Amino acid sequence: MNIKTLYQSAIATTLGCTLAFSSLAEVVLVVHPNNDSSLDTKMVKRIFLGKASKFSNGNEATPVNQLPSSASRVSFDSDTLGRSSSQVSAYWSKLVFTGKGIPPEELENDAAVIAFVASNENAVGYVNSSAVTSSVKAIPLN
């Protein structure tokens, strides 16, 4: 085995391990502890794509995204919304351009989402399950 082949194998192994670990991260929906609405994947999808603006209990829903570069966002977009992050971005660009919608606010990371949701009874966001604190209520997405 020459050096080039060894180097390529090491890179492929590292990349494979990184992808495997990132796929183990479970993303959960988080809402304010006082939020008593029922949420399923279909309703979450409608809220995050701007097709619904209220929870099942009639209260306004304020969705918040994470930055497009975050692993939680990539997982949420593909697993929950059924689209790649670039497809979600294109979807919102079209709505903004035609004046038919405003995308959810983007927050920096799990901690920022938890802080926002904990301080806003109408907020809904998503985080890695390992980041959940007692200040929010976690709802598994799958």
C-alpha positions in Angstrom: 0.0 0.0 0.0 1.5 3.3 -1.0 1.3 6.6 1.0 -1.4 8.1 -1.3 -3.7 5.0 -0.9 -3.1 5.0 2.9 -3.9 8.7 3.1 -7.1 8.3 1.1 -8.2 5.4 3.3 -7.6 7.4 6.4 -9.6 10.3 5.1 -12.5 8.0 4.0 -12.5 6.3 7.4 -12.5 9.6 9.3 -15.3 11.0 7.1 -17.4 7.8 7.5 -17.0 7.9 11.3 -18.0 11.6 11.4 -21.1 10.9 9.3 -22.0 7.9 11.5 -21.7 10.0 14.7 -23.6 12.9 13.3 -26.5 10.6 12.3 -26.7 9.3 15.9 -27.7 12.8 17.1 -31.4 12.8 17.7 -33.2 16.1 17.0 -36.2 16.8 19.2 -38.8 19.5 19.0 -38.9 21.9 22.0 -41.8 24.0 23.1 -42.5 26.1 26.2 -43.5 23.9 29.2 -46.9 25.6 29.3 -47.7 24.6 25.7 -50.4 22.0 25.8 -51.0 21.6 22.1 -50.5 18.3 20.3 -47.9 18.2 17.6 -47.2 15.6 15.0 -44.8 15.7 12.1 -47.4 16.9 9.6 -48.3 19.9 11.8 -44.6 20.7 12.5 -43.9 20.7 8.8 -46.8 23.0 8.1 -45.7 25.4 10.8 -42.0 25.5 9.7 -43.0 26.0 6.0 -45.3 28.8 6.8 -48.5 26.9 5.9 -49.9 27.1 9.4 -49.5 29.8 12.0 -51.3 28.3 15.0 -50.9 25.3 17.2 -53.7 22.8 17.7 -54.9 24.6 20.8 -55.4 27.8 18.7 -52.4 29.8 20.0 -50.0 31.5 17.6 -47.0 29.5 16.7 -43.6 31.2 16.5 -41.1 28.7 14.8 -37.4 29.3 15.1 -34.7 27.6 13.0 -31.1 27.1 13.6 -28.4 28.4 11.2 -28.2 26.4 8.0 -24.7 25.2 8.9 -25.8 23.4 12.1 -26.1 19.6 12.2 -29.5 20.0 13.9 -30.8 22.1 11.1 -29.6 19.7 8.4 -31.2 16.8 10.2 -34.5 18.6 10.9 -34.7 19.8 7.3 -34.2 16.4 5.8 -35.9 14.1 8.4 -38.9 16.3 9.3 -39.4 18.7 6.4 -38.4 16.1 3.8 -36.2 18.5 1.9 -32.5 19.4 1.8 -31.4 22.6 3.5 -30.8 24.1 0.0 -34.4 23.2 -1.0 -35.8 24.8 2.1 -33.8 27.9 1.5 -35.0 28.0 -2.1 -38.6 27.5 -0.9 -38.4 30.5 1.4 -36.6 32.7 -1.1 -39.5 32.2 -3.5 -42.0 33.1 -0.8 -40.1 36.1 0.3 -39.6 37.3 -3.3 -43.3 37.1 -4.0 -44.3 38.7 -0.7 -46.1 35.5 0.5 -44.1 34.7 3.5 -41.3 35.4 6.0 -39.1 32.5 7.1 -38.6 31.6 10.7 -35.9 33.5 12.6 -32.6 31.7 12.7 -30.8 31.3 16.0 -27.1 30.4 16.4 -27.3 27.1 18.3 -29.2 24.7 20.6 -28.6 27.0 23.7 -30.1 30.0 21.8 -33.1 28.0 20.7 -33.7 26.7 24.3 -33.4 30.2 25.7 -35.8 31.7 23.1 -38.4 28.9 23.6 -38.1 29.1 27.4 -39.0 32.8 27.3 -41.8 32.6 24.7 -44.9 30.5 25.3 -45.7 30.5 21.5 -42.2 29.4 20.4 -41.3 26.1 18.8 -37.9 25.0 17.8 -35.6 22.0 17.6 -32.4 21.0 19.2 -30.2 17.9 19.7 -31.8 15.8 22.4 -28.6 16.0 24.5 -29.0 19.8 24.8 -32.6 19.7 26.3 -33.0 21.3 29.7 -35.8 21.5 32.2 -36.7 25.0 30.9 -38.4 23.5 27.8 -40.6 20.5 26.9 -39.1 18.1 24.5 -41.3 16.3 21.9 -39.6 13.5 19.9 -40.1 13.9 16.1 -40.1 10.3 15.0 
